[in-house]
Amino acid sequence: MLEEQLIAEFAAGLRDETNEKLGELPPDMPLVAETALAEVILGYMEEAGSIADHALCPHEDIATRRPCRVIAYSLPEDSVRLELFATLGLNKEPVLARQDIARLSGWAARFFEYAAKGDHARFKNSPAALEAAAHIQAELPRIEEVRINVLTNARARDRAVENIVIDGRPIETEVWDVERLYRAVGEDVTRDRIEIDFAELLGRPLSCLEMKPRPAEYETYLVILPGKLIYDLFEQYGPRLFEFNVRSFLQARGAVNRGIQRTIREEPGRFLAYNNGLTATADEIEVSSWHGETVINRLRGLQIVNGAQTTASIHKALKIDKLPLDEVAVSMKLTLVPPKKLEEFVPLIARFANTQNPIQVADLSASDRFHQQFEALSESVWPPGEESRWFYERARGSYQMARSRFGSTQPRRREFDRMCPRSRHFGKTDIAKYLMAWWGSPQIVSRGAQKNYAAFMFGLRERLGDEWAPDKDFFRLAIAKAIIFKTAQGVVRRARLQSYGANVVAYMIALLAAHHGDRIDLEKIWEAQRVSDEMEALFSAWAPLIHAEIVASAGNRNITEWCKKDDCWMEIRALNLPLPSRFPPEFLNSIPATKHAKDSSLDASQEALIAECIKLDGRAWTRIMAWAASSPDVDDFDRKVVHTLSGYAMNGWIKLPSLKQAVRGTRVLKAALNGGMIV
């Protein structure tokens, strides 16, 4: 009965979060209500470790003979499985029927079918779905299986959906209903759930060399692990093996990882000699004697504190590259650490272990302390007026839990909502997003909540120092940056950009901080608990320009993937954004407004091309853009340039086109006029 009540409260919180998310999304977004619910559920799934990341691609075409509908997809670089997400929210009927599950799964499966076969014309009015389909088709050679996740805020009693095969790949269906999600979020999936029986895995105990004499505080063993065993462990437990290693987000990337892959491919027998091996800890180690040698029978609570990249690279070698691991072996230093010594020992082991990618400040307990201290500050530091405060959700779901504990009567709930309004609650991935964007890493923010959070935690001490701890000043300024970020989100939502709104927000905040951060009075924003109308107007002017530049700079590349690249940030950072004649009051001093100076290197004919572009207003360029989108004679790059020019025009030509943009723009303009278009 108690669990039923808790699930009901969780469902109520899910509805509240969905309504809040709904207010952050563009109202004309396809399937906006379903997308809001999906974003909330996917956030829980990512935090629980069920998925790595996701990209929204809402699309619906169910009025045809072969209906299709999808909300989001996930295809991590090191995965052979494509995840597709379908959503159905129910407000009145508490149980999701089996036929609804089967229907949603079938619609999403058809999206994969269209993507795989290159039938993308049906997505021309859904830019995000079109890009997702193109990405899936490009990565088809490595996709071995597809899993469709049906997400719902209802309960599903009968989850059985028959597996099918499309394009030679098995399609299975998983259902995430409110009951399963509640248990996944509440389940304490930690190291103590990892139990390894070596006799079962290897057919015999694991040989080891014990450190003698044994120190009083711990035990250490040296072992040699077969490469296939490492693969099996990662296949079964995944990121849970790295709970103590905040570097695990790097996974199988970088020059060192390429070296690991090359050794496995070309000289697998030398892997043990070349690789520095793993450093691990365990809560319990069962040791015995077997045929005269010391062996380890079982482990409990295994944690790889150094060697996440080696582990992920070995797994990738077999899973994706199909390289045999028969000759691969890895050394491991295994330390038995008593639970009461974990916070002291593990960070030091992780810090001082000799690894290929040295960890300088990977201190998990310090990370925990940061969140504890930041949570305490959110409870003690009230904004001016002291009528309501910001609620920092250190653990997902703690806001709803605190609301329930505050009282079950309507007056008590209203009191809590007044004191801790939902608009002022945020979590770990949120603060990471706010600060990483302000610190100039919009490309990392664009990689998704979990990857950005891992990068944030890894770099926190490196940026601020080992002995640093958050104080009241840090909290106030962090909240000011949160207010700026949330304001930019609202502006971009109202701007109704075609797509990539989240990327525009991250890059806009990064540009603001990079170009004017030292001139912005964050204390003033904290005192007001909002930004000025002038600052909102500045964001409104910048949003279409940044959007246009992101699209244009991507060229023929996948735009979502382009936003994740360092090169994208380098290009966007050079953008010369206009400043108004009347500066927002948050700016500490006046900055001369920039004017577009005449380029003396241009001749008369080149200047005429630019003049021909800017004589047309935003409405005209929007019509030209629509014509170009449907014309088979206009190439993709020219379409993107026209999209950029329409953004410049809509903003009153504050930014002039470059000569290259003008050449392409006038070319499309002439083609449109020759085609009978009247501008």
C-alpha positions as CSV (number, residue, x, y, z in Angstrom):
1,M,0.0,0.0,0.0
2,L,2.9,2.3,0.8
3,E,4.5,1.7,-2.6
4,E,1.2,2.4,-4.3
5,Q,1.1,5.7,-2.6
6,L,4.7,6.5,-3.5
7,I,4.1,5.6,-7.2
8,A,1.0,7.8,-7.2
9,E,3.1,10.7,-5.8
10,F,5.8,10.0,-8.4
11,A,3.3,10.0,-11.2
12,A,2.0,13.4,-9.9
13,G,5.5,14.8,-9.9
14,L,6.0,13.4,-13.4
15,R,2.9,15.4,-14.6
16,D,4.2,18.5,-12.9
17,E,7.7,18.1,-14.5
18,T,6.0,17.5,-17.9
19,N,4.0,20.7,-17.6
20,E,7.1,22.6,-16.7
21,K,9.0,21.1,-19.6
22,L,6.1,22.0,-21.9
23,G,6.6,25.6,-21.1
24,E,10.2,25.4,-22.3
25,L,9.4,23.9,-25.7
26,P,8.3,25.8,-28.8
27,P,4.5,25.7,-28.8
28,D,4.4,24.8,-32.5
29,M,6.9,21.9,-32.2
30,P,5.5,18.7,-33.6
31,L,4.0,16.4,-30.9
32,V,4.9,19.0,-28.3
33,A,3.0,17.4,-25.4
34,E,4.5,14.0,-26.1
35,T,8.0,15.5,-26.5
36,A,7.8,17.2,-23.1
37,L,6.8,13.9,-21.5
38,A,9.6,12.1,-23.3
39,E,12.2,14.7,-22.3
40,V,11.3,14.2,-18.6
41,I,11.3,10.4,-18.8
42,L,14.5,10.3,-20.8
43,G,16.2,12.5,-18.2
44,Y,15.3,9.9,-15.5
45,M,16.5,7.1,-17.8
46,E,19.8,8.8,-18.4
47,E,20.4,9.4,-14.8
48,A,19.6,5.8,-14.0
49,G,22.1,4.7,-16.6
50,S,19.5,3.0,-18.8
51,I,20.5,5.1,-21.9
52,A,23.6,7.2,-22.6
53,D,22.1,10.2,-24.4
54,H,19.3,11.1,-26.9
55,A,18.4,13.5,-29.6
56,L,14.9,14.8,-30.2
57,C,13.4,14.2,-33.7
58,P,9.6,14.5,-33.2
59,H,7.7,13.4,-36.3
60,E,4.2,12.1,-37.0
61,D,2.6,10.9,-40.2
62,I,-0.2,8.6,-39.1
63,A,-2.9,9.6,-41.6
64,T,-1.4,7.5,-44.3
65,R,-1.7,3.8,-45.1
66,R,1.7,3.2,-43.6
67,P,1.8,5.4,-40.5
68,C,5.0,6.6,-38.8
69,R,5.7,8.3,-35.6
70,V,8.8,8.8,-33.4
71,I,9.9,11.3,-30.7
72,A,13.6,10.8,-30.2
73,Y,16.5,8.4,-30.9
74,S,19.9,7.5,-29.4
75,L,22.9,6.1,-31.3
76,P,26.1,6.5,-29.2
77,E,29.4,6.4,-31.0
78,D,30.5,3.2,-29.3
79,S,27.2,1.3,-29.6
80,V,25.8,-1.1,-32.2
81,R,22.2,-0.7,-31.0
82,L,19.9,2.1,-32.2
83,E,17.3,3.2,-29.6
84,L,14.1,4.7,-30.8
85,F,11.6,6.4,-28.4
86,A,7.8,6.6,-28.8
87,T,5.6,8.3,-26.2
88,L,2.0,8.3,-25.1
89,G,0.8,10.3,-22.2
90,L,-2.5,9.4,-20.6
91,N,-4.3,11.8,-18.2
92,K,-7.6,10.0,-17.7
93,E,-7.0,6.3,-18.4
94,P,-4.4,5.0,-15.9
95,V,-3.5,1.8,-17.9
96,L,-1.8,1.7,-21.3
97,A,-3.5,-1.0,-23.4
98,R,-1.4,-3.7,-25.1
99,Q,-2.7,-2.6,-28.5
100,D,-1.5,1.0,-27.9
101,I,2.0,-0.3,-27.1
102,A,2.0,-2.5,-30.2
103,R,0.8,0.5,-32.3
104,L,3.4,2.9,-31.0
105,S,6.1,0.3,-31.5
106,G,5.0,-0.4,-35.1
107,W,5.0,3.3,-36.0
108,A,8.5,3.8,-34.6
109,A,9.7,0.6,-36.4
110,R,8.4,2.1,-39.6
111,F,10.5,5.2,-39.0
112,F,13.6,3.0,-38.9
113,E,12.4,1.2,-42.1
114,Y,12.1,4.5,-43.9
115,A,15.5,5.7,-42.6
116,A,17.3,2.5,-43.5
117,K,15.8,2.5,-47.1
118,G,16.6,6.1,-47.7
119,D,13.0,7.1,-48.1
120,H,13.6,10.5,-46.5
121,A,11.4,12.7,-48.7
122,R,8.5,12.2,-46.3
123,F,10.5,14.0,-43.6
124,K,11.1,17.2,-45.5
125,N,8.8,19.2,-43.3
126,S,10.5,17.8,-40.1
127,P,14.1,19.0,-40.1
128,A,15.1,17.1,-36.9
129,A,13.5,13.8,-38.2
130,L,15.1,14.3,-41.6
131,E,18.5,14.7,-39.9
132,A,17.9,11.7,-37.7
133,A,17.0,9.6,-40.7
134,A,20.1,10.6,-42.6
135,H,22.3,9.9,-39.5
136,I,20.8,6.5,-39.0
137,Q,21.2,5.6,-42.7
138,A,24.9,6.8,-42.6
139,E,25.6,4.7,-39.5
140,L,23.6,1.6,-40.8
141,P,26.7,-0.6,-41.2
142,R,27.4,-0.6,-37.5
143,I,23.8,-1.0,-36.3
144,E,23.1,-4.6,-35.4
145,E,19.9,-4.3,-33.5
146,V,17.1,-1.8,-32.8
147,R,15.2,-1.3,-29.5
148,I,12.0,0.7,-29.4
149,N,11.3,2.2,-26.0
150,V,7.6,3.1,-25.4
151,L,7.5,5.8,-22.8
152,T,4.3,6.6,-20.8
153,N,3.1,8.2,-17.6
154,A,0.5,5.4,-17.3
155,R,0.9,1.8,-16.2
156,A,1.3,-1.0,-18.6
157,R,0.0,-4.4,-17.5
158,D,0.7,-6.4,-20.7
159,R,4.0,-5.4,-22.2
160,A,4.4,-8.3,-24.7
161,V,5.1,-7.1,-28.2
162,E,6.2,-9.6,-30.9
163,N,9.8,-9.0,-32.1
164,I,10.2,-8.4,-35.8
165,V,13.0,-8.0,-38.3
166,I,13.6,-5.0,-40.5
167,D,16.4,-4.7,-43.0
168,G,18.0,-7.8,-41.4
169,R,18.0,-6.3,-37.9
170,P,16.0,-7.5,-35.0
171,I,13.5,-5.0,-33.5
172,E,12.6,-5.5,-29.9
173,T,10.3,-3.4,-27.7
174,E,10.7,-2.2,-24.1
175,V,8.0,-0.4,-22.1
176,W,8.9,2.3,-19.6
177,D,5.7,3.0,-17.6
178,V,5.4,5.0,-14.4
179,E,5.8,1.9,-12.2
180,R,9.0,0.7,-13.9
181,L,10.4,4.2,-14.0
182,Y,9.7,4.8,-10.3
183,R,11.6,1.6,-9.4
184,A,14.5,2.3,-11.8
185,V,14.9,5.7,-10.3
186,G,14.6,4.6,-6.7
187,E,16.7,1.5,-7.1
188,D,20.1,1.8,-5.5
189,V,22.2,0.5,-8.4
190,T,25.6,0.8,-6.9
191,R,28.8,-1.2,-6.7
192,D,27.4,-3.6,-4.0
193,R,25.2,-5.1,-6.7
194,I,28.2,-6.2,-8.7
195,E,29.0,-9.8,-7.7
196,I,31.5,-11.8,-9.8
197,D,32.0,-15.6,-9.6
198,F,35.2,-16.3,-11.5
199,A,34.7,-20.1,-11.4
200,E,31.4,-19.5,-13.2
201,L,32.9,-17.0,-15.7
202,L,36.3,-18.7,-16.4
203,G,35.7,-22.3,-15.4
204,R,38.2,-21.9,-12.6
205,P,39.2,-19.4,-9.9
206,L,41.4,-16.4,-10.8
207,S,45.1,-16.8,-10.1
208,C,46.6,-13.9,-8.1
209,L,49.6,-12.7,-6.3
210,E,49.0,-11.3,-2.8
211,M,51.0,-8.4,-1.4
212,K,52.9,-9.6,1.7
213,P,53.2,-8.7,4.5
214,R,49.6,-7.5,4.4
215,P,49.1,-3.9,5.6
216,A,46.7,-3.4,8.5
217,E,44.3,-1.1,6.5
218,Y,43.8,-2.9,3.2
219,E,44.7,-5.9,1.0
220,T,46.1,-5.8,-2.5
221,Y,46.4,-8.5,-5.2
222,L,47.9,-8.5,-8.6
223,V,46.0,-10.4,-11.3
224,I,46.0,-11.0,-15.0
225,L,42.6,-10.8,-16.7
226,P,41.8,-12.3,-20.1
227,G,40.5,-9.7,-22.6
228,K,37.3,-11.7,-23.1
229,L,36.6,-11.5,-19.3
230,I,36.9,-7.7,-19.4
231,Y,34.5,-7.7,-22.4
232,D,32.0,-9.9,-20.5
233,L,32.2,-7.7,-17.4
234,F,31.6,-4.5,-19.3
235,E,28.8,-6.1,-21.4
236,Q,27.0,-7.1,-18.2
237,Y,27.6,-4.1,-15.9
238,G,28.5,-1.3,-18.2
239,P,29.1,2.1,-16.5
240,R,28.3,0.7,-13.1
241,L,31.9,-0.6,-13.1
242,F,33.1,3.1,-13.1
243,E,31.0,4.6,-10.3
244,F,34.2,5.8,-8.7
245,N,35.7,7.0,-12.0
246,V,34.3,10.4,-13.3
247,R,36.6,10.1,-16.3
248,S,34.6,7.2,-17.7
249,F,32.7,9.6,-20.0
250,L,35.8,9.7,-22.2
251,Q,35.1,6.0,-23.2
252,A,36.9,4.8,-26.3
253,R,38.1,8.1,-27.8
254,G,41.3,10.1,-28.2
255,A,44.8,9.3,-29.3
256,V,45.5,6.9,-26.4
257,N,42.3,4.9,-27.2
258,R,43.3,4.7,-30.9
259,G,46.6,3.3,-29.7
260,I,44.8,0.7,-27.6
261,Q,42.7,-0.3,-30.7
262,R,45.7,-0.5,-32.9
263,T,47.5,-2.8,-30.4
264,I,44.5,-5.1,-30.2
265,R,44.3,-5.2,-34.0
266,E,48.0,-5.5,-34.9
267,E,49.9,-6.9,-31.9
268,P,47.3,-8.4,-29.4
269,G,50.0,-10.7,-27.9
270,R,51.9,-7.6,-26.7
271,F,48.9,-5.8,-25.1
272,L,49.9,-6.9,-21.6
273,A,53.4,-5.4,-22.1
274,Y,52.2,-2.2,-23.7
275,N,49.2,-1.4,-21.5
276,N,49.5,0.0,-18.0
277,G,46.5,-2.1,-16.9
278,L,43.6,-1.5,-14.5
279,T,43.4,-0.2,-11.0
280,A,40.4,-1.5,-9.1
281,T,38.9,-1.8,-5.7
282,A,36.4,-4.2,-4.2
283,D,34.2,-4.4,-1.0
284,E,34.7,-8.1,-0.5
285,I,37.3,-10.6,-2.0
286,E,37.0,-14.3,-1.4
287,V,40.5,-15.8,-1.5
288,S,41.5,-19.5,-1.2
289,S,44.2,-22.0,-2.2
290,W,43.7,-24.0,-5.4
291,H,46.2,-26.6,-6.5
292,G,48.9,-24.9,-4.4
293,E,48.3,-21.4,-5.7
294,T,46.5,-18.4,-4.3
295,V,43.3,-17.7,-6.2
296,I,40.3,-15.4,-6.0
297,N,36.9,-17.2,-6.1
298,R,34.5,-14.3,-5.9
299,L,34.4,-10.5,-5.8
300,R,31.7,-8.1,-4.6
301,G,31.6,-4.4,-5.3
302,L,34.2,-4.3,-8.1
303,Q,35.1,-0.7,-9.2
304,I,37.6,0.2,-11.9
305,V,39.0,3.5,-10.6
306,N,41.5,3.8,-13.4
307,G,41.3,2.0,-16.7
308,A,37.9,3.0,-18.0
309,Q,39.2,3.8,-21.4
310,T,41.1,0.5,-21.6
311,T,38.0,-1.4,-20.6
312,A,35.7,0.4,-23.1
313,S,38.3,0.1,-25.9
314,I,38.5,-3.7,-25.4
315,H,34.7,-4.0,-25.4
316,K,34.5,-1.9,-28.6
317,A,37.2,-4.0,-30.2
318,L,35.0,-7.1,-30.1
319,K,31.5,-5.6,-30.1
320,I,31.9,-3.2,-33.0
321,D,35.2,-3.9,-34.7
322,K,34.8,-7.7,-34.4
323,L,38.5,-8.2,-33.4
324,P,39.3,-11.4,-31.5
325,L,40.5,-11.1,-27.9
326,D,42.1,-14.5,-27.6
327,E,45.6,-13.1,-27.2
328,V,44.7,-10.0,-25.2
329,A,45.4,-9.9,-21.5
330,V,45.4,-7.1,-19.0
331,S,47.0,-6.7,-15.6
332,M,45.0,-5.4,-12.7
333,K,45.9,-4.2,-9.3
334,L,43.0,-5.1,-7.0
335,T,42.7,-3.5,-3.5
336,L,40.2,-4.6,-0.9
337,V,39.0,-1.4,0.8
338,P,36.9,-1.5,4.0
339,P,33.7,0.5,3.6
340,K,34.7,3.0,6.2
341,K,37.9,3.8,4.3
342,L,36.2,4.3,0.9
343,E,36.0,8.1,0.9
344,E,39.7,8.3,2.0
345,F,41.2,5.6,-0.1
346,V,39.5,5.5,-3.4
347,P,40.1,9.2,-4.4
348,L,43.8,8.8,-3.6
349,I,44.1,5.5,-5.5
350,A,42.4,7.1,-8.5
351,R,44.6,10.2,-8.3
352,F,48.0,8.6,-7.9
353,A,47.6,5.5,-10.0
354,N,49.9,5.3,-13.0
355,T,47.6,5.4,-16.0
356,Q,47.9,6.3,-19.6
357,N,45.6,9.3,-19.1
358,P,46.7,10.6,-15.7
359,I,43.8,11.6,-13.4
360,Q,44.8,14.8,-11.6
361,V,41.7,15.7,-9.7
362,A,39.2,12.8,-10.2
363,D,37.9,12.9,-6.7
364,L,34.5,11.3,-6.4
365,S,34.1,12.1,-2.7
366,A,35.0,15.7,-3.4
367,S,32.3,15.6,-6.2
368,D,29.8,14.3,-3.6
369,R,30.9,17.0,-1.2
370,F,30.3,19.7,-3.8
371,H,26.7,18.6,-4.3
372,Q,26.1,18.3,-0.6
373,Q,27.6,21.8,0.0
374,F,25.7,23.3,-2.9
375,E,22.5,21.7,-1.6
376,A,23.1,23.2,1.9
377,L,23.7,26.6,0.3
378,S,20.4,26.4,-1.6
379,E,18.6,25.8,1.7
380,S,20.3,28.7,3.6
381,V,20.9,31.4,0.9
382,W,17.5,33.0,0.1
383,P,17.0,35.6,-2.6
384,P,16.2,39.2,-1.6
385,G,12.8,39.4,0.1
386,E,13.3,35.9,1.5
387,E,9.9,34.8,0.4
388,S,11.0,31.9,-1.9
389,R,14.2,30.1,-2.5
390,W,15.9,28.0,-5.2
391,F,15.6,24.3,-4.6
392,Y,18.7,22.2,-5.6
393,E,17.7,18.7,-6.4
394,R,20.8,16.7,-5.5
395,A,19.0,13.4,-6.1
396,R,16.5,13.2,-8.9
397,G,13.0,13.2,-7.5
398,S,13.9,14.8,-4.2
399,Y,11.8,17.9,-5.0
400,Q,8.6,15.9,-5.2
401,M,9.6,13.9,-2.1
402,A,10.2,17.1,-0.2
403,R,6.9,18.5,-1.4
404,S,5.1,15.3,-0.2
405,R,6.8,15.3,3.2
406,F,6.0,19.0,3.7
407,G,2.3,18.1,3.9
408,S,-0.5,16.3,2.2
409,T,-3.1,18.9,2.6
410,Q,-3.7,21.5,-0.1
411,P,-2.8,24.5,2.1
412,R,0.5,22.8,3.0
413,R,1.2,22.0,-0.6
414,R,0.5,25.6,-1.6
415,E,2.8,26.8,1.1
416,F,5.6,24.6,-0.2
417,D,5.0,25.8,-3.8
418,R,5.2,29.4,-2.6
419,M,8.4,28.8,-0.7
420,C,10.0,26.5,-3.4
421,P,8.3,27.2,-6.7
422,R,8.9,24.6,-9.4
423,S,10.3,27.3,-11.7
424,R,13.2,27.7,-9.2
425,H,14.1,24.0,-8.8
426,F,17.0,22.5,-10.7
427,G,19.3,19.5,-10.6
428,K,22.9,18.3,-11.1
429,T,22.8,18.2,-14.9
430,D,21.1,21.6,-14.9
431,I,23.8,23.4,-12.9
432,A,26.4,21.6,-15.1
433,K,24.7,23.0,-18.2
434,Y,24.4,26.5,-16.9
435,L,28.1,26.7,-15.8
436,M,29.6,24.8,-18.7
437,A,27.9,27.1,-21.2
438,W,29.1,30.2,-19.3
439,W,32.6,28.7,-19.1
440,G,32.8,28.5,-22.8
441,S,32.0,24.9,-23.6
442,P,28.8,25.0,-25.6
443,Q,30.0,22.1,-27.7
444,I,30.2,19.9,-24.6
445,V,26.8,21.0,-23.5
446,S,25.5,20.0,-26.9
447,R,26.8,16.4,-26.3
448,G,23.9,15.7,-23.9
449,A,23.2,16.0,-20.2
450,Q,25.2,13.1,-18.9
451,K,28.4,13.7,-21.0
452,N,28.3,17.4,-20.1
453,Y,27.8,16.5,-16.4
454,A,30.7,14.1,-16.4
455,A,32.9,16.8,-18.1
456,F,31.7,19.4,-15.6
457,M,32.6,17.2,-12.6
458,F,35.9,16.1,-14.0
459,G,37.0,19.7,-14.6
460,L,35.5,21.3,-11.5
461,R,38.5,20.9,-9.2
462,E,40.9,21.5,-12.1
463,R,39.2,24.8,-12.7
464,L,38.7,25.9,-9.2
465,G,41.4,24.2,-7.2
466,D,41.7,21.1,-4.9
467,E,40.9,23.0,-1.7
468,W,38.0,25.0,-3.2
469,A,34.5,24.7,-1.8
470,P,31.3,26.5,-2.9
471,D,30.4,29.4,-0.8
472,K,27.5,32.0,-0.7
473,D,29.1,34.1,-3.4
474,F,29.6,31.2,-5.7
475,F,26.0,30.2,-5.1
476,R,24.6,33.6,-5.8
477,L,26.6,34.0,-9.1
478,A,25.7,30.5,-10.1
479,I,22.0,31.3,-9.7
480,A,22.5,34.5,-11.7
481,K,23.9,32.4,-14.6
482,A,21.0,30.0,-14.2
483,I,18.6,33.0,-14.6
484,I,20.4,34.1,-17.7
485,F,20.3,30.6,-19.2
486,K,16.6,30.1,-18.4
487,T,15.8,33.5,-19.9
488,A,17.6,32.6,-23.1
489,Q,15.7,29.3,-23.2
490,G,12.4,31.3,-23.1
491,V,13.5,33.7,-25.8
492,V,14.6,30.9,-28.1
493,R,11.3,29.0,-27.5
494,R,9.3,32.1,-28.4
495,A,11.5,32.7,-31.5
496,R,10.1,29.5,-32.9
497,L,13.3,28.6,-34.7
498,Q,12.9,25.6,-37.0
499,S,15.2,23.4,-34.9
500,Y,18.4,23.2,-32.8
501,G,17.0,25.6,-30.2
502,A,19.0,23.9,-27.3
503,N,22.2,24.4,-29.3
504,V,21.4,28.0,-29.9
505,V,20.8,28.6,-26.2
506,A,24.2,27.0,-25.2
507,Y,26.1,28.9,-27.9
508,M,24.3,32.2,-27.1
509,I,25.3,32.0,-23.4
510,A,28.8,31.0,-24.3
511,L,29.1,34.0,-26.7
512,L,27.7,36.4,-24.1
513,A,30.2,35.2,-21.5
514,A,33.2,35.1,-24.0
515,H,32.6,38.6,-25.4
516,H,31.0,40.4,-22.4
517,G,31.1,38.2,-19.4
518,D,33.5,40.5,-17.5
519,R,31.2,43.4,-18.0
520,I,28.0,41.8,-16.8
521,D,26.9,42.5,-13.2
522,L,25.8,39.1,-12.0
523,E,25.1,40.5,-8.5
524,K,22.5,42.8,-10.1
525,I,20.8,39.8,-11.7
526,W,20.8,38.0,-8.3
527,E,19.3,41.0,-6.6
528,A,16.5,41.4,-9.2
529,Q,16.1,37.6,-9.7
530,R,15.5,38.3,-13.4
531,V,17.2,39.9,-16.4
532,S,16.1,43.2,-17.9
533,D,13.8,43.6,-20.8
534,E,16.8,45.0,-22.7
535,M,18.8,41.8,-22.1
536,E,15.8,39.8,-23.4
537,A,15.7,42.0,-26.4
538,L,19.4,41.4,-27.0
539,F,18.8,37.6,-26.9
540,S,15.9,38.0,-29.3
541,A,18.2,39.8,-31.8
542,W,21.0,37.3,-31.4
543,A,19.0,34.0,-31.6
544,P,18.2,34.0,-35.3
545,L,21.8,35.1,-36.1
546,I,23.3,32.3,-34.1
547,H,20.9,29.8,-35.5
548,A,21.7,30.9,-39.1
549,E,25.4,30.7,-38.4
550,I,25.2,27.2,-36.9
551,V,23.3,25.9,-39.9
552,A,25.6,27.7,-42.4
553,S,28.9,26.6,-40.7
554,A,27.8,23.0,-40.7
555,G,27.8,22.9,-44.5
556,N,26.9,19.4,-45.6
557,R,27.5,17.9,-42.1
558,N,24.9,16.6,-39.7
559,I,24.1,19.8,-37.8
560,T,23.4,18.1,-34.5
561,E,26.7,16.3,-34.6
562,W,28.4,19.5,-35.8
563,C,27.3,21.4,-32.7
564,K,29.2,18.9,-30.6
565,K,32.5,19.6,-32.2
566,D,35.3,22.0,-31.0
567,D,35.6,23.3,-34.5
568,C,31.9,24.5,-34.4
569,W,32.6,26.5,-31.3
570,M,35.7,28.0,-32.9
571,E,33.7,29.2,-35.9
572,I,30.7,30.5,-33.9
573,R,32.9,32.2,-31.4
574,A,34.2,34.5,-34.2
575,L,30.6,35.7,-34.9
576,N,30.4,39.5,-34.6
577,L,27.0,39.9,-32.9
578,P,25.4,43.3,-32.8
579,L,25.0,45.4,-29.7
580,P,22.1,47.9,-29.2
581,S,22.6,51.6,-28.9
582,R,20.9,51.3,-25.5
583,F,22.7,48.7,-23.4
584,P,21.1,46.4,-20.9
585,P,21.4,47.7,-17.4
586,E,23.3,44.5,-16.5
587,F,26.3,45.8,-18.5
588,L,28.7,47.5,-16.1
589,N,29.9,50.1,-18.6
590,S,29.1,51.4,-22.0
591,I,30.5,49.6,-25.0
592,P,30.7,51.3,-28.3
593,A,28.2,49.9,-30.7
594,T,29.8,48.1,-33.6
595,K,29.0,49.3,-37.1
596,H,29.6,47.3,-40.3
597,A,32.4,49.0,-41.9
598,K,32.7,49.1,-45.7
599,D,35.1,46.5,-46.9
600,S,37.7,48.4,-49.0
601,S,38.9,45.2,-50.6
602,L,35.7,44.8,-52.6
603,D,35.2,46.2,-56.1
604,A,32.0,47.8,-57.4
605,S,30.6,44.6,-58.8
606,Q,31.2,42.7,-55.6
607,E,29.6,45.5,-53.5
608,A,26.6,45.3,-55.9
609,L,26.1,41.6,-55.1
610,I,25.8,42.4,-51.4
611,A,23.6,45.4,-52.1
612,E,21.3,43.2,-54.2
613,C,20.9,40.8,-51.2
614,I,20.2,43.5,-48.6
615,K,17.6,45.4,-50.6
616,L,15.2,42.5,-49.9
617,D,13.5,42.3,-46.5
618,G,13.0,39.3,-44.2
619,R,9.6,38.4,-45.7
620,A,11.1,38.2,-49.2
621,W,14.0,36.0,-48.2
622,T,11.6,33.7,-46.3
623,R,9.7,33.2,-49.5
624,I,13.0,32.6,-51.4
625,M,14.0,30.1,-48.7
626,A,10.7,28.2,-49.0
627,W,11.1,28.1,-52.8
628,A,14.7,26.9,-52.5
629,A,13.7,24.1,-50.1
630,S,11.4,22.6,-52.7
631,S,13.5,23.2,-55.8
632,P,15.6,20.2,-57.0
633,D,18.0,22.6,-58.8
634,V,19.3,24.3,-55.6
635,D,22.1,22.4,-53.8
636,D,22.1,21.9,-50.0
637,F,24.8,24.5,-49.3
638,D,23.0,27.2,-51.2
639,R,19.8,26.4,-49.3
640,K,21.7,26.8,-46.0
641,V,23.2,30.1,-47.1
642,V,19.7,31.4,-48.1
643,H,18.5,30.3,-44.6
644,T,21.3,32.4,-43.1
645,L,20.4,35.4,-45.2
646,S,16.8,35.2,-44.2
647,G,17.9,35.3,-40.6
648,Y,20.1,38.4,-41.3
649,A,17.2,40.0,-43.1
650,M,14.6,39.3,-40.3
651,N,17.0,41.1,-38.0
652,G,17.1,44.2,-40.1
653,W,20.5,43.4,-41.8
654,I,22.4,44.4,-38.6
655,K,24.9,41.9,-39.9
656,L,25.8,42.1,-43.6
657,P,26.4,39.0,-45.7
658,S,29.9,38.1,-46.7
659,L,30.9,38.2,-50.4
660,K,30.7,34.4,-50.6
661,Q,27.2,34.4,-49.1
662,A,26.1,37.2,-51.4
663,V,27.3,35.2,-54.5
664,R,25.3,32.2,-53.5
665,G,22.3,34.3,-52.4
666,T,22.0,36.2,-55.6
667,R,22.4,33.0,-57.5
668,V,19.4,31.5,-55.8
669,L,17.5,34.8,-56.1
670,K,18.0,34.8,-59.9
671,A,16.9,31.2,-60.2
672,A,13.8,32.0,-58.2
673,L,12.9,34.9,-60.4
674,N,13.6,32.9,-63.5
675,G,11.3,30.2,-62.1
676,G,8.4,32.8,-62.0
677,M,8.6,33.7,-58.3
678,I,7.6,37.3,-57.5
679,V,9.5,38.8,-54.6
